[in-house]
């Protein structure tokens, strides 16, 4: 079973801009790529998952560095990023759009590009597709239960959430840090995540996540010629610091372990659904 899908190379990287690192989740790769594109004419609009009241995630079109930084950081809850792509083209007049999403959203945007029913004049405007590593996601009410009932934190006090070291982490505006073991969060996951076979966003131009790299850095899979060209331009311009993935710990072995864990576990669930006559998405 192929753990990663096709890719050209993998590196460990982080944003060179300290302002981006301060605002971002780990290595700040998505924010750095977006900001570099907007400031250098490679992108004129990007799709972000912004935070609103009580840490809800809302898709928005960003066109400036400040708007990108305002939305920086992972939200471990569903956010319909595809819903604003047509708005980016038709209302914002964007010709070069940057899109980021979870693996299932990357599959969806690729399908929309190939079969643009209802997406007329949109596919040729998508200039960069970035995917994030994802084991599972939470509907908002599921995350709210984890934060408020398991961690004892009000949603309006949350400034950041994270998943790592086998725990779900909640950071508050008061400086408190609360955790709950991931095994205790499974009942609140989005059910559709249990049939997804993609951990590393295999259909993106660039895929990124913290797993495999040291703290404060992120792992990047370069999957397409477009992604390779974009990343090389960022490195040449000094927008990213990079290391060979073979020279960092824990390295790709850990990424492979988690990717295969997701594929093997969810393959069993897919077979079970077939046996009892439930539908599968593809």
VENWO-V621797 format. One record per backbone hydrogen bond with DSSP energy under -1.0 kcal/mol. CO is the residue of the C=O (numbers start at 1). NH is the residue of the N-H. If there is no record, write none. Layout:
co=CO nh=NH
co=CO nh=NH
This chain:
co=9 nh=222
co=11 nh=220
co=12 nh=243
co=13 nh=218
co=14 nh=241
co=17 nh=21
co=18 nh=22
co=19 nh=23
co=20 nh=24
co=27 nh=15
co=28 nh=32
co=29 nh=33
co=30 nh=34
co=31 nh=35
co=32 nh=36
co=33 nh=37
co=34 nh=38
co=35 nh=39
co=36 nh=40
co=37 nh=42
co=37 nh=43
co=45 nh=98
co=46 nh=62
co=48 nh=60
co=50 nh=58
co=52 nh=55
co=56 nh=52
co=58 nh=50
co=60 nh=48
co=62 nh=46
co=64 nh=68
co=65 nh=69
co=66 nh=70
co=69 nh=72
co=75 nh=77
co=79 nh=81
co=80 nh=83
co=81 nh=84
co=82 nh=85
co=84 nh=88
co=85 nh=89
co=86 nh=90
co=87 nh=91
co=87 nh=92
co=88 nh=94
co=96 nh=44
co=96 nh=45
co=97 nh=127
co=97 nh=128
co=98 nh=47
co=99 nh=130
co=101 nh=132
co=102 nh=106
co=103 nh=107
co=104 nh=108
co=105 nh=109
co=106 nh=110
co=107 nh=111
co=108 nh=112
co=109 nh=113
co=110 nh=114
co=111 nh=115
co=115 nh=117
co=116 nh=119
co=119 nh=122
co=122 nh=125
co=123 nh=126
co=125 nh=97
co=128 nh=99
co=129 nh=205
co=129 nh=206
co=130 nh=101
co=131 nh=208
co=137 nh=190
co=138 nh=78
co=139 nh=143
co=140 nh=144
co=141 nh=145
co=142 nh=146
co=143 nh=147
co=144 nh=148
co=145 nh=149
co=145 nh=150
co=146 nh=151
co=147 nh=153
co=154 nh=157
co=155 nh=158
co=157 nh=173
co=160 nh=171
co=162 nh=169
co=164 nh=167
co=166 nh=182
co=167 nh=164
co=168 nh=180
co=169 nh=162
co=170 nh=178
co=171 nh=159
co=171 nh=160
co=172 nh=175
co=176 nh=172
co=178 nh=170
co=180 nh=168
co=181 nh=184
co=182 nh=185
co=185 nh=188
co=186 nh=189
co=190 nh=193
co=191 nh=194
co=192 nh=195
co=193 nh=196
co=199 nh=134
co=201 nh=204
co=205 nh=223
co=205 nh=224
co=206 nh=131
co=207 nh=221
co=208 nh=133
co=209 nh=219
co=210 nh=213
co=212 nh=251
co=214 nh=217
co=218 nh=13
co=219 nh=209
co=220 nh=11
co=221 nh=207
co=222 nh=8
co=222 nh=9
co=224 nh=228
co=225 nh=229
co=226 nh=230
co=227 nh=231
co=228 nh=232
co=229 nh=233
co=230 nh=234
co=231 nh=235
co=232 nh=236
co=233 nh=237
co=234 nh=239
co=235 nh=238
co=239 nh=16
co=241 nh=14
co=243 nh=12
co=244 nh=247
co=245 nh=248
co=252 nh=256
co=253 nh=257
co=254 nh=258
co=255 nh=259
co=256 nh=260
co=257 nh=261
co=258 nh=262
co=259 nh=263
co=260 nh=264
co=261 nh=265
co=262 nh=266
co=263 nh=267
co=264 nh=268
co=265 nh=269
co=266 nh=270
co=267 nh=271
co=268 nh=272
co=269 nh=273
co=270 nh=274
co=271 nh=275
co=272 nh=276
co=273 nh=278
co=274 nh=277
